[in-house]
Amino acid sequence: MVDRGLWITWYGLPETGRDAYLSWLHGKFIPRMLKKPGVLYAAHYAAQAQPVHAGGKPRLRHTDDPAVPTGNGYILIFGGKTAHAFANLTPRKLERELTPEDRKMLALRTGERVNIVTEEDRAAGPAAKRREGKFTLAPCIQLGSFNAGSAHEDEILDWYANWRLPSMSKLPGCLGIRKLNSVSGWAKHAVLYEFVSLAARDEHFPFHENARPEMAAWTDTLVRKLIHAPGSPNIATRLWPPVKAAAPRKKR
């Protein structure tokens, strides 16, 4: 495991200036960051609308702390050998080398929220061989970020180790899952799911516990205790690098 650190930024963008921002981010800023020591890759995502909860009280709780930024429209992820790859890229240090254009574009971000995380563990899914490159993150991700709330930390450890990671290793369309812990940022915990497509995620993930009601009950008990970041978990599709079109199947 050589990409154990992630620098994750959630934020919003206004309509005005969005195209110019995306052109700058994908064409200038990301390529520049990829030249930094220890930075291995980048991926930029657009969040997708999530289904409205059908009746009753939603089981997920979100923080009402006004100090926690609420941007969720876009997610920018840099991967590093370790979380220490980003020690010299914190906003305070990065500020020194920003160009006037950089400052103008970064000022367009709204509700910016940042976590630097390190990997606790990971599991490969059945679709792991469909990854587009050694480090390329999937066309679709689900990214949760949260604090324990009323749950015990060892309860979270137990559930991920003995249920969620093993279950994702069998889920069709899943490239993999990573359980992450925070080095800096509001959320202490994060989890990154990778899917071959949004359609595959929507087809398989919501129903993966149906055959194991005892595990579904365990999940329900735990997730009601957690306190999520605004909008978490985010479901998002990749903008950069562009998703490669699937190769046509050869005729027999």
N, C-alpha and C positions, 0 to 999 in steps of 0.2 A: 504494500500500500504506500505509494509515493506521493499521493495528493491528499494529505490528511487535514489540510486547512482550507477553509472557505471564507471569503469576504463577501457578505451578502448585503445588498442595499435595496430597500423597498421605497418607492416614491411615486408621486403622481406627476402629470404634465398637463399644462393648459393646451387648448386647441391651437392657439396662436403660437407659432414658433416650433411646434412639435416636429415637423418634417426636417427643419434645419438642425434641431437637436439630435434627432436620430442619425442623420447623415454625419454629423460631427462625432457622435459617440462611436458609431460603427466604423467610420473611416479614419478617425484620428486618435481619439482618446483610448479606445481599447487596444489598438495596435501599439501605442506608446506604452501602456501598462504591461503589455505582454513581454516587453523587453526588460522589465525589472527583474533583478535576481530573485530566483525562487518562485516566480509567478509562472504557472504552467499553462493556464487556459482561461478563457472567459466565455460567458454565455449570457445573453440578454433575452428576457421574456416579457410577454404581455399577459397580464392576468385575464382570466376568462370569468364571465359571470357564473355564479354558482346557483344551483337550483334553490328555489324558495322552500323553506321548511313547511311541510304539509301538516298543518294543524298541531295543536299542543305547544308546549314550551321547548325550544331547541335545547339539546343537551350540552352544546358547547357554550362555555362562558368566555367572555372577552373582557379585558381590562377596561375600567372606566377612568383610569388615571389620565388626566389631561396632559401630563408631561410626556406621555408616550406618543410619538408622531403617528399619524394615521394613513400615510401614503401607501397605496397598494396597487396602483395601476400598472406599474412596471417593476421588474426584479432584475437586478444586475448581479451576477455572480462571478467572482474570480477564484480560481483554484490555485493553491500553492502546495509546495512540498510539506510545509507545516504552517500553522497559524503565524509563526514568527516571520514568514515571508512578507507579511503585511505590517510588520513593526515600523518600517520606514515609509509606509504609505498611509498612515493615519492622516486625517484632515489637517491637523496642525503642521505636520511635516510636508504633506503634499502641497499645501498652500504656497510654499516657497517657490515652486516651479510652475505654477499655473500661468498660462498666457492670458491676455485680455479676452480672447475668444473662449477659452476654458471657463473663465469666471462668468462670462455672459451666459453660456450654455448651462452651467451648473446652477445658476441662479433661477433657471426655469423650473427646477425640481420643487415639488411641494410635498410637505409631510414626510420628509426624508427620514428613514429609520435604518440603522445599521447594526449588524451583528458580525463579529468575527468569531468563527467557531472552529472547533477541532473535532476530529472524528472519534467517536466512542467505539463503533463497530459498523460493519456493513454485511449485506448478503446479496449475492447475485441472483437475479431472476431468470426465468426460463428464456427470456429474450436477450440475455446479456451479449450474445454473439452478434446481435444486430446493431450494436453500438457503432456509430459512424467513424469513430477514431479512438485512439487509446484513451484520451481524456474527454472527448466530446460529450457534454451532458445531453440528455435525451430530448427529443422534440416536444415532449410534454412532461411537466413535473407537477408534483403536489408537495408543497413546502409548508410544514407546520412549525410554529415558533411559540413557545409557551413557558410558563412557570408552573411549579408544582401545585400551587394553590393549597388545598387541604389534603392532597395526596402525600404519602411518604415517598422520599426519594428512592428508597429501595423497592417500593411498589412499582415505580416507573421502570426501574432497572429490570425487575423481574418480568414485567409484561412485554417489554421490547425484546429481551433475550429469549424468552420462552414462548412467545406467541407471535408478535407482529413481524419480526424479522424472518422467522421460519415460514410464516404463512406467505410472505411476499416472494420467497424463493420458489414458490409453486404457482404463483398467480400468472395466468396467460397475459402476454403483452407487457410484463414488467421487466425492465432491464436490471433494476436493483433498488436497494433501499440503504440509506445511511442514517444512523442515529448519531446526533451531533451534540456537543456541549459547548457552552459559550465561553469565550475568552474575554470579550467585551460586548456590551449591548444589553438592552433590557431583558430579553428572553434568556433564561438559563439553559433551556433545552430547545433543540430543533430536530426535525426529521425531514429528510429529502427522499421522496419517491420518484423514480424515473419510469416513464412509459413510452412505448413506441409511438403512441399517438393519443390525442385527446379521446378519440372514439374508443380506443382499447381501454383506456382508463375508465371511461364511463360505462363500458360494457361489463367489465369484470370487477373493479375494485368495490363498488357499493354492495356487492352481494357475496364477497369472499368468505364471510362468516356464516352464511346461511346453513351450511352443513355441520357447523359446530356450535350449537346453541349455548353450550356452557362457556365457550370462549367469547361468544358475542355478549353474554351477560357480564363477563369479566371486563371486556372492553367498555361496556356501557357504564359500569361502576366507576372505572378509572377516569374516563374522559370527562365525566361530570364534575370531577374534583379539580381539573386543571384550569388555569387562567391563561387564555391565548392572547397573543398580540392582536391588534386591530386587523380584521379581515382574515386571520389565520383559521384553517389552513388555506393557502393560496393555490389555486389550480391555474397553470399558466402554460402558454405555448411559446416556442422559441422563435425569436426574431433574428438573432445573430448568434453563431453563424447560420446562414440560411439552411433550412432543412432540405436535404437532398431528396429528390423525387425517387420513389421506389422503382427499382429496375423492373421492366416487364418480364413476366415469367416466360421461359422458353417453351415453345410448343413441343409436345411429345411426338 
